[in-house]
């Protein structure tokens, strides 16, 4: 079959999609707009490369951002290319790097059984180190330290370099010291965190040219999905691999770059053609998902971002209904409207799974969840309590982790007295101190507990625990037991079910959960057959995100943050909280770059919808214990009125759209000024606050969080005063004078 004959098989694709499929050689940037069929292009491009005999299946590396996307991609590839499709490397960055490190990690001092620490494991380790270094956890919380360590790893900065850079800055110096001990403790535990999977692979490539050369030779064609969400280390990883053949194809959309807070840098996609010389750019602008009205709204909003490659989505789909902009009284009214609309839609023949409720912050989910529950609407919160985060599941997974890697101090500390064995926290701490002093793991120390006087009293109990572990390790290494059978051995020898019944609330539910884990293990063995070993199972669940468990077939409404919704689509979408200060967030309003990121998030939200889109705002909103009166979101004001159908109780002039477009820029509109701002100040002077400061109408104030504002009204309430303040950037807030953290200017 000639190349022309092969190309004829792709005549069902649109012209730009075909261009992307046939452009196999050299660097290629595919700018794929929302709903433009990028996965179809990736699958067909891989199929075309194989049909043309340009390489073998294992010479192709396709990187995605979620396990779910990788699974779907591989499934479609296997359908398109039945012979050899399964041999293609289709996986996430983390899974790909873990696979390489399992094979060659020994060059960096890690075994093939190294553990991957999840966020909670990292926090426990950092808290332990903070205590060890006598640092104040209130001044430097574990979450803050981990964020700084992650930033350092993203830039490939070592602990030594961070220490040198810190100099006399106490905070930086403290973080650097924790970072240094943190990495040493990980190494002792034969463990890595998620950032390490990437950093250590790049380190491996840079230190050992033979390994880099091996993978450069293997991967003749490299494809990276969601390239706009890559960070510096990920860029370094793919650029190293692509150095030999130069056949790197990245697919992405700069208008959907929304993960800056995770270290993603939009510059990777914006500068692609400068980084990879001779790169070709193909734009996929035909949308197959949404109606014309929805796309026109999305285009109008994103056009306000100046730093972008530039493209305009279009569709042959119908015009569709206008976007409904509904004004509610408060967050409870907003939630009731969502519930009623879903119930009406289901009555008209829709499924519950047709509906998605999106919001900027998780805190907004509470009112909506209550309303859906009261209405009997089946729903699921993506990003809620994950199955593998439950206490009993984490206990059982910790046993599996320690069997796989007994030097994992964090997991071993978790189970050493679960169920209770009379091994107290002090004994564990003594063992940990001895281990730290020797540079060994806790397991190594307690295995010889009677050799250490500090542990002599608990030696018998510690050695009994080690005996239990060694027996389970021997069972796993013997090969005589399947994973499911090994799991049952753990349950049997720990008598964990009896522990749950005697020590925990809701034991029946917890026992159902550990039985469900058994089901997951059995399914894993069925899926992976001969490759279903303990390390592979633990790696899969450690790299799993909540979105990987999303079941599109389940008939239930979905609730999630706008960030979580990326990559998904729904017939009907609600975006709640379209108010300045909430969306865009208060923290982003003063930064043009942050506003651009928020606008991209709005673009992502709008383009999740296929048929109907509801934008919701409220006249007042109780959130985080405070009632706010925010302006309409500037992103709403960027949508042409002709595309909107305004319903509900419109805001009074004091709270109507706070911004108008002037010369392509957003500026405060006349209607943003409260109607009562022009009134004469009240004669009433409120009593002094506990701080000794009194506030009058017309006073200018500076709040630590909300910034500069003007007191619009003051109402005496008991021994305090309720102040209504119009802030320049945060909108109108109601605050109690005695508890205001602000000063009068």
N, C-alpha and C positions, 0 to 999 in steps of 0.2 A: 504494500500500500504506500503510495507516494505521500509526501508531506501535504500536498494540496488536497488529496483525498481525506487525510486525517483532519485537516482544517475544516473541511465541509461538515464534519460531525458537530461542529460548534456553531452552526448557523443559527441556532435558537437563541444565542446570546446577542445582546446589543453591541453596536460597533466598538464602543470603548471597552466593554468587557472582553471582547475578542482580542483587541489590541493588547490588553494586559495579559491574556492567556498566552499569546504568541510571542511576547517579548521575553525570551528566556535567558538571553545572555547579557551580562553586565549589570550594574546597579540600576534598580527600578524602584521608584516611589509611586505607589498607587494611592492617590487621595480618594478615599472611599467615603462618600457622604452617608448619613444615616439611612438605612433601609435600601442601599444601592446594590445589594447582592454580593458583598465582598467575600463571604464564605464560599459562595458559588464560584467566584473567580479563583479563589485559592485552590479549591478542589479540582476544578477543571484545568488549572495551570499545571498542577502536579500530574494529573492524568495525561495531559498533552506531552509533558517532558518525558514520561515513561513510554508513551506510545511511539514517540519519535526516536526512542532508544538512546537518549542523551546521557543516561546514567542508570544505575541499578536502584531499586527502591531504598536501600539503606544509605544511599548517597544523598538523600534529601532530609533536611532538618526543617520542620515546621513548628514554630514556637507560638504559643497562645498565652493568654493571661489567666485562664481558669482551667481547672481539670475538666469541667463540664464542656467548655469550648473545645478542648483537646480531644475529648471522647467523641463529640459530635463530628469533628473534622475527620478523625480517623475512621469513624463508621462510614461517612460519606465517601472517603477515599477508597475504602475496601469495596464499597458498592460499585464505584466507578472503575476501579482497577482490581478485580477479584484476585488476580495472581500477583502476589508480592506486595499488595497494599498494606498488609499487616507489618511489613518490615520497615516501613517509613518511620522515622523518629518524629512523632507528633506529640508534643508535651509542653508543659509550662516551663518558664525559665528555671524555676526552682527544681522541678522534677528532672529536667535535663541535666542540671548541674549536680544534683544528688546522684544521678546515674553515673556520671563521670567520676565523681568523688568516691563512690562505692568501689570503683575499679582501681583508681590511682591515688586515693587519699592517703595511702601508706607513705607516699613520698613526702607528705606534710606532717606525718606522725599520727594519722588517724587510722583506725581499723575499718574494715568494711561494714562493721556493725555499729558505726557511730550513731548517736541519738540526735534527733532534731528537736530543739526546745521551742515550744510554743510560747505565746506571750505570758501566760500565767507562770510557766516554769521560769522564764526570764525574770519576772518580778520577784519571785521567791528568792532567786539567787542574788539579785541586786540588793534586796532588803537584808539578806544575810551578810553581804559584803559591807553594806552601809553600817550595820552594827559593829562588824569586825573593825572598821576604820574609825569608829566613834563619830560618825557624821550625823547631823540632825536631820532626821527623815522629814520633818515639817518644812525645813528650808530646801531640802533637795529630795522630793518624792521619787520613788522608784520609776514612776512613769516618765518624769522629766529626765532623769538620768538615761533611761533607755532611749528616749527620743534623741538625746544628744549623741549617744553611742551610735545609733542608727545613721544619723547625719554624717558622723565621722566615717563610718564604713561605706556610706554612699560615695564619699569623696576619696575612699581608699586611704584614709589617714590612720596610721597605726597608733597604739597607745603611747609609744615613745614620742612620736611627732606631736601628739596632742599635749603631752606633758611639757614639751619644749615650748610649744606655742602659748601655753597657759601662763607661764612666767609667774607674775605676782597676783593674778586674778584668782581669788580664793574659790569662787564658784567653778571656774574652768578647771582649776587645779584639782578640786575635789572630784569632778566628773572624770577627769583624766586618770586619777588614782583608782577610782572604781572600775573604769574601763580596763586598766592594766590587770587588776585582780580578776575581773570578770572573764577576760580572755584566758588567763591562766587556769581558772577553775573549769572553764569549758574544756580546755585541753586535757586536764586531769580526768574529767568525767567522760572523755571520748565523745564530746558533744559539740554541736554547732547550732547557732540560731539561724533564722531565715536569711539574714543578711550575709552570714558566713558562707552559705551555700554558693552565693554568687561571688563574693570576694575571694574565697579560697579557690574557686575554680579558675578565676582570673590569675590569682597568685600561682597556681599550679602551671598554667600556660606560660606565664612570664618567667618562672624559675626553671622549667623543664621543657626546652624547645622540642625534645623528641615527642613528648605527649601532645603539645600543640600541633606539631607536624602531622602526627597520626590523625587527629581530628580534622585538620585542614584538608588532608588528602581524602578523608572519608566523606566530608560534606561538600559536595560539588555545588549543590544548590541550597541556599538558605532562605527561608521565608519567615518573616516576623509579623505577627498580627498586632493590632493596637499599638503601633510604634510610637504614637504620641504620648503614651503612658510609660515609656521606658525611662530609666534613670541613668546616671553616668556609668555605673558598673555594668548594667545590662548592655549599654552602648559599647563599652570596652570589650565585653564578652563576644558579641556578634561581629564586631569589626576585626578582632583577632582571628576569628574563625574564617572570615571572608577574605583574608589577605591573599590567599593563593589563587583562587579562581575568580574572585570578584563578582560572583553571581549572587548578589544579595538583593532580595525583593522585600521591601517593607510596605505594609498596608496600614493605613491609619487615617485619622481625620483630626487636623489641628483644632477644629471647632469643637471637638469632644475631649480635649485634654483637661481633665478635672481632678487629677490626683497629685497636684503640687505638694499637698501636705504629706504625701508618702514619699516624696523625693523625686517624683517624675518631673522631667524638664522638657517643656515644649520645644526648646531650642533643638533637640535631637531631630525633630521632623522639619522644623523651619529651615534648618541649615543642611539638610540631607545632601542636596546637590553640590554644596561646597565641600562637604566631608568626603563624599564618594564621587570623585571626578568622572564626568561623562555620564552622569545619571540621567535617566529618562523619567519624565513625570507624566502620568496618565490620570485624568480626573474621571471618577465615576459619579455623575451628578443625577442620573435618572433614579428616582425613588420608586420602589415597588410597594411601600408599606402604607403611606399616609394619604389622606385626601389633599386636594389642592389648597384648601383653606388652612389646614394645619401646617403644610409646608411653607406657605406664604408667611404665616406668622413666625415660624422658626427662622426663615430667611431675614425677615424684618428685624428680629431681635439680634441675631448674630452679626448683622451688618454694622452694628455699632462698635464692634471690636476692630481696632485698626491693625493690630499685629496678627495677621493671618495670611494664609496662602491665597485664599479667595476662591470661592466657588458658589454656585447657586443651584440648589436642588430644584428639580422639576419632576412632574409626574403625569402619566396618562390616566391616572385614576380620576374618579369623579370629583366635582367641586366639594361636595360634602356639606354638612351642616356647619353653621358658624360656631366659633369657640364660645362657650358660655362662661361669661365672667359674672360670678354670683357673689353678691355682698351679703354677709351674714352678721348677726348681732354680735356673737362672740364665738369662742371655739366650740362650745356645746352645740350652738345652732349650726355651725359649720359641719360638725360630726353628724347631727341629725339629718342635714341635707344630703350628705354622702350616703347614709344608710337608706333614706327614702328613695333616692335616685337608683340605688342598686336594686332595691325591692321592686320598684316600678319596672326596671329593665328586665329583671327575671320574670316578672308577670307577663312581659311582652315577648318572652321567648329566649332571652339571653341566658347564658350560664353565669354562675357566680365567678368562675375563673376568667370571664371576659373583663373583669374590673380590677384596676390597680389604683391604690391610693399612695401617692408620693408626697414626701415632705422633706424640708431642709434639715430638720434636727429630729433625733429619736424622741425627744421630749414631747413632740406634737402627737405622737401615736396614741397617747393615753386616752384622750377624749374620743378619738375615732374608734379605738378598740372597744371602749365601753358602749358606744352607740351601736356598733355592729353586733356585739354580744346580746344587747337588749332586744335587738331586732331578729335574733336567731340567724344571723348571716354567717355562714362558715367562713373563716378567714385565717390567714397565716401571716405572721410577721417575719419577714426576712431580716436577719440581723438580730433576732431575739436570742433566747437561750438555746445554744446549740446542743445537740444530743451529746456530743463528746465533751461538753463543758459540765455535765451533770456530775455531782460528787461521786456517786457509785461507779459511773463509767470511767471517771478519771482514776479511781482506785484500781479497777481491773486492768486498765491500760497501763498503769504504772507497774503492776506486776509483770505484764508482758514486756514492757520496756526494760525492766531490771533483768529479766531472764535473758533478753537479747543483749543487754549491756549492763552487767552488774556494777560497773564503775560510775553509773549515772547517779550521782549523789542526791540530786533534787528528787527524783522519783523514789529512790531507796528510802530517803528520809520520810517521804509521804506514807509508805506502807510498813515501815519497820515496827510500828505499833498498831497496825490496822489489819485485822481485828486486834484488840488489846492483848499484849503479851507481857505486860509488866515492864516494858522498856520505856522509861520516862524521857521527857524532853532534855533533862540535864545530861543523862547518859549519852543521848544522841549528840548533844553539843560537845561533850568531852571527846567523843570519837571523832567528830568533825574537826575539832581543834588539833588533835593528834595528827589526823590525816593532812590538814593544812600545813602543819609543821614539817611533815615528812615529804610533802609533795605527792602524796598517795590518795587513793579514793577511800571513802568510809568503809566500803566493802572489804578492801584489803586489810584495814585496821581491825574490824570486828571479826574477821576470819581468824585472827590471832589474838582475840580479846584477852585471853589469860596471860599474855605477854606484857600487858600494860597495867601497872598497879591501879591507875585511875579507873580502870574498867573491871577490876577483879570481882566486885560485888555483883555486877550484872553479866559476868562472862558466860555463865551457863545459859542464860536467856538469849544472849547475842549469838552464841554458837548454835543454839537450837534454831534460831531464825536463819542463820547462814546454811545450816543443814537442809532446811526447807528449800531455800533458793537453789542450793547446789543440786538437790534432787530434781527440781523442775528444769534446771539448766541441762542436766544430764539427759532428761527425758526428751528435751527439745533437740539436743545435738545427736541423739541416737538415731533419729529418723524413723522411729517406730510409731510415732504419734502424728496424726494430722493436727493442724492448727486448732480445729474445733475440739479435738480430744485433749490437746494441751490446755486449752481454756477450761475445760471441764475438770481437769486435774487440779488447776488452781482453785476453782470453786470448792472442790472436794477437800483438799488438804488445808485450806484456810478456814473452811466452814463459814464462808462469807455470808451465806443466806441467813444463818442463825444469828450472826452479828447484826445484820440489818433488822431482823425481827426484834432483837433484844435492845438495840441501841438507837434506832432511827425512827423518825416520824414517817408515815405513809410507806411502810415496808413493802406492801403489795405492789405499789407503783414502782418502787425502786427495783424490786425483784423482776418485774416485767421488763424494766430497762436493761438489766444485765442479761436477761434472756434474749432481748432484741439485739444486744451486742453479739451474742452467739449466732444469731441469724445472719448478721452482717459478715461474720467470719466465714460462715458456710457459703454465703453468696460470693465472697471474695475467692474462696477456693474453687468454686465452680467456674468463675470468670477467668482465673489465671492458671488453673490446672497445675502443671509441673513447676511453674514459676511462683506458686503461692507459698512463699516461705514467710517466716515471722518478720524479718527485716522489711520485706516488700509491703506487708500489711501495715506495719507501723509507719512506714514512710508515706503510704497513701493517705492514712487518716491524719497524719501530722500536716500534710500539705493541702488538706481539704478545707475549703471555705464554705460558709453557709449557703452561698448561692449555688454551689455544686449540688446541694441537696434539693434545690427547687424543682418541684414536680409540676410541669405545665399541664399534665393530664388530670391532676386532682382538681375537683370542682369546688374551689374555694377562692374567695377574694384575696388579693395579695396586698400587704402593706409593707412599705420599705422606704428608706431614704432615697433621695435622688441619685446619690453616688452608687447605691446598690443596684439601681435600675438599669444602669448602662449595659447595653447588649441585649436587653429584653424588649418585648413589644406586646401591646395589649389593645384589644378593640376599643376599650373605654378607659380613659385615664383622668384621675382627679389630681391636681397639684394644689395642696392646701397651704395656706399661709403666704399668699402673694402680697407681702407687705415689706416695705423698706425697714431695715432693722432686723428682720427675720429672714427674708430672702429678697435682696442680698443681705447677708448677715451683718450685724453691727460692726464686727471686727474688720470687715472688708471695705466699708464705705469710704474710708479715708485714703485707700490705696488704689490707684488706677489698675495696677497689675492684678490685685485681688478682685476688683470689680469685673475685670475681663474674665477671670476664672469662674466667678459666680454666673456671669452671663453665659458662658459655655455650659455651665450646669443647667441653666434654664433651657438652653437649646437642646440639651440631652433629654430633659424632662418632656418638653413639647413633642419631640420626635419619637417618643415611646408610643404615642397614640396612633392608632390606625384609622379610627372612624369618628370618635367623639372625644372632645377635650373639655374639661371643666377646670377653670382657674378660680380659686376661692380666696376671698379676703374677708376680714372681719372689721367691725367698727371698734371693737375692743378685744383684747386677748389677755388671758391670765396664763403666764408662763414663768416658770422658775419662781413662783410665789409673788410676782408683781403683775399688776394690770397695766397694759400699755395701749396707747392710741397711736398707731403707726400710719404713715402715709401709704397710699397704694404703691406697690412695687414699681420701680422705674422700668422693670422689664415688661410690665403690663402696658405702660404708657408708650412703649416702643412698638407695640402691635397696632397696626392701622385700625381705626374704629370700624371700618367697613367689614372687618373680619370678626368683630365681636358682637355678641348678643348679651347686653347687660341685664341681669335679673337680680331679684332680691332687693333689700333696702339699701339704696345708694347712700354713700356717706354724705354727711352734711358738708357744707363748703369748707368747714374747718379741717376736715380730714380727707377731702377728695384728692385726686391725683396730685402728688406733691412735686412732680417734675414735668417739664415739657421739653420737646426737642427744639433747639435753636441752633441753626447752622450745623446740624449733625452732632451737636454736643448736648448733653443733658444738663439743664439748669433748673433751679427752683422756679415753679410757676407762681403766679399771683395767688392762685387758690390754695397754695401751701401755707399762706399766712392765716392763722386762726382768725375767725370773724371777730372774736372778742378782743383781739390784740389792739385794735384801734380805739377801744372803749377807754373811758376815763378810769384810772385806777380806783379800786374800792377804797372807801374811807376806813374800813375795818383793818386793823393791824393785828396779826395773829400773835399769840403768846410766844415767848422766847423758847427755842428748842433747848433740850438738855445741854447742848453744846454751848449755850449762851448766845447763839446767833438767831436773830429774828429775820423773817423773810416777808417782803411786801410785794404786791403785784407790781410788775415792772422791773424788779430786781434782776440783774444779770448774774448768773451763777456758773461755776465750773465743777462738773461732776467727774469723779475719777474714772468712771466707765463710759458715761454717755456724752461727755464733753461739755461744750458751752451751750447755755440755754437761757430762756427768760421765764420768770414766774408769771403765769397767766391767771391763776386763781389761788386763793388760800382759804381753806374751810376748817374751822376749829372742830376738833373731834376729841373730847375728853381732855386729857393733859397734853395732847399733841395737835399737830396741824397737818391736814392733808393738802399737799402742794400739787398743783397741776403745772408742769413745766414743759414748754415747747423747746426742745433741743434742736440745734442747728442741723445735726446729722442723724440723730437717733429718733426723731419724731417726738410726739407728745407722750409724756409719762406721768403717772400719778405716784407720788412718793410721800412717805411720812417724814416730817421735818426732823424728828428726834433721831431718826436712823439714817438720814442722808449722809453719804460720804462726799460732801461737796463744800466748796467755799463760795462766799459772796464776793463778786468782783466790784 
